[in-house]
Amino acid sequence: MHDVAAAAGVSISTASKALNNKGRMGDETRERVKRVASDIGFRPNALARGLLSKRSFTIGLLTNDTYGRFTLPVMAGISEALVDHGVSVFLCAIEDDPALGQIHVEAMLDKQVDGIIATGKRLDKRLPVDLSNLPVPVVYAFTEGTPNSVTFRSDDAQGARLAVEWLLKIGRNRIVHVTGPQEFFSVRERAGAYREAAGEGEPVMYGVWSESWGHDAIEEIWKNLGEKPDALLCGNDQIARGAVDALRERGIKVPEDVSVIGFDNWEIVAAQTRPPLTTVDMELKELGRQAGLTVLALAEGRPVEPGVRKLPCRLVVRQSCGGNIPRE
């Protein structure tokens, strides 16, 4: 700081205020100080700044989603929200190991993180580590939180309703819901909303989260006598891709004969399906962004009401369901 001040021809106090965007001074002076700091490679001492502010400007992200299917977009949203505040995020994957989870939590506390965000691979399961009564704020995103915590999750019922309403709008009226295991909270939420929108008696086929189940579901539907569906709402994009493949093998055209909608908007699957897959995006990046801003607010001592925040889903229309792309 002494070198910056001397090179810019200002006092140390003025140099400090200029670099921290504080104090009153001319724009030319502030810009000159910043330019000099950049030219000589000056970097503020993060440790000293942390000691003065009693903050580390780091957030810990804890997850058991080691595959990263849900965690990576959540983390992208957190990082995007916090980077402009000078806050870094570091990720710890704990799988489903309570001992490993405790080790990572203690390491985060040792590093004096400003807060922790917990995330996972399903809404109705807590991480296998106790995050209550920690000395730092904890926010939950796409995993079950503790009582009186702040929890963010996608609105699965709204997402399923959005998909069914779109299918009805484009003239489909025989819709079958092919989804995952019934014990999942998200599966039950989506199935309930599907029946509310499509009709209480409409069929729901429960299975597993895989392409093979989507393929097998088509085989089962077409073996049975009776009128065949003209649309499928699938519980995830993998199920939908398996269903599309099975329909093609039977000479059934998608979307001309049967419209297909997936769930998740996992682009590596949805964009590579033939035809590309219409799907419900759970807006996990936005969910992460909101969680990041909330843990930052808590770390700064601002009041935040506890409770569950449901974020709306978005329908991404591609070629697999036909109809016109809806206006934004």
Salt bridges, closest charged atoms under 4 A:
GLU28 OE1 - ARG32 NH1 2.72
GLU80 OE1 - LYS285 NZ 3.03
ASP96 OD2 - LYS121 NZ 3.26
ASP114 OD2 - ARG55 NE 3.36
ASP124 OD1 - ARG122 NE 2.73
ASP156 OD1 - ARG190 NE 2.69
GLU189 OE1 - ARG153 NH2 3.50
GLU196 OE1 - ARG161 NH2 3.93
GLU211 OE2 - ARG241 NE 4.00
GLU219 OE1 - ARG250 NH2 3.08
GLU227 OE2 - ARG174 NH1 3.69
ASP230 OD2 - ARG174 NH1 3.86
ASP245 OD1 - ARG248 NH1 3.08
GLU249 OE1 - HIS215 NE2 2.81
ASP281 OD2 - ARG314 NH2 3.17
GLU283 OE2 - ARG314 NE 3.23
GLU286 OE1 - ARG289 NE 2.96
GLU300 OE2 - ARG55 NH1 3.56
GLU300 OE1 - ARG302 NH2 2.64
